[in-house]
Amino acid sequence: MIVECGHCGAPLDVREGRRYTRCGYCKKTSEQRMLRTIEPQTPPNWRPPAVWTPPAHVPANSAVPLRHAATAAVAPIIIAIVVFAIGGAVAVGAIASASRRKAPIFGPGAGGVARKEPAALAKVTLAESPEELQKLTGVPMDAHFSMRVPLAHPNWEAVTFRWDKDHLEHVKDFYFNATSSPSGEARKKLKALLDRRWGKDGFNWEGCGLYVSEKGDHVGSHVTIEQHGKEQKENPRWQKQVEAMWSLARYGVLGVGDKPSKQALRDHLGLGYALADLTKLDTEADIDKAEQAATSVYPGAIRNLSIDLEYKVALDHPYYGEMTIAWKNKKNAKVAEVELWPPPAADNKWSNQTAIDACVTAAFGKPSRVSEGDHLGGSRDTTWTPAAGGSIRVYHHLIVISLRDNPFSKPMPKDVFLKTVTALEQCGKTAG
Ligand SMILES: [Zn+2]
């Protein structure tokens, strides 16, 4: 019989009457009687899908496709079968499909649904409800809030759209499955489009991200709707993030639609703004006007209230990848601190701390303090305290520009702040 793994939702071929079952995908062991039965009889020739994407209704992370432990090297045709397992149509669909694959490449999709020309998806924005999207794709949403659209494309078998059951007003995520002739093209194109935001296998930025498998045969998006932290609320940007990821993937994976603008990628997906724009920040802005101060310079700045009020900004710079602008959480507070962090691919440390130290030294002279810290780990940190006020501290993975509310220095005058930003901005861009 075939049951559904309670953690990742994968179809598991199990013998009836066994007490425990270990999932070959997520490795979780479950009591078998607790699992939902998909097929009481395992269909002949049934094989587990090589790659499984956890659907939205299970606890496992939908952004991370899982590989079956025993079938990692199985022929790619199995990957095409994976999609039939979703929704329980394991038996007939899989076998029928397997034989159909030998026919002309664009035969009908699952259940005889006509394959869509990728160009037909140009009008899809993902701001659609299930009914609206069905009008564009001809495919209804299934019981798991998913809509799988078979594609007439040599490298991509299907794209699946999914909704959150509490948010049927807008698609939550999507993923592409490759045909038996996957191509690495999509991964190359997406990597180029995402530039410095690209991490190891895709990107992540403040509640959203795109996973692109190493072989480039799976592309899937994810987004967080409910935000946690001190201000529990809905992620105000999730819909825009989904739409931006879709336009990115539609262009990068299917080659359909316009190339997404850098502006849209910056504002919604963390592509990265110029550090030089920080000179436009009103550092005298009161905490109650922090939102306006941060987003007027950086429209994609993400608010986060932890101890202090922070705005997180993605940067496009050879050395720095992210920035936090912080206000102390108290009445009349003005910008207290700016922090710079390494880019996603940098392994959480500066690629060239010595060069950064040299840039700050060129602007402010010898540091007031050098702490060797963990010598062998190379975790040196260096502090400059300009006579006029404020401080700049360069750690191995972080730079803190302290403007005020620092017990060890008087407030940093605006001209010192501008000089600091300019020195750091030029760093890594000019010789010497
Ligand atoms: Zn599992």
Boltz pocket constraint, residues with backbone or C-beta under 6 A from the ligand:
constraints:
  - pocket:
      binder: B
      contacts: [[A, 5], [A, 6], [A, 7], [A, 8], [A, 9], [A, 10], [A, 23], [A, 24], [A, 25], [A, 26], [A, 27], [A, 28]]
      max_distance: 6.0
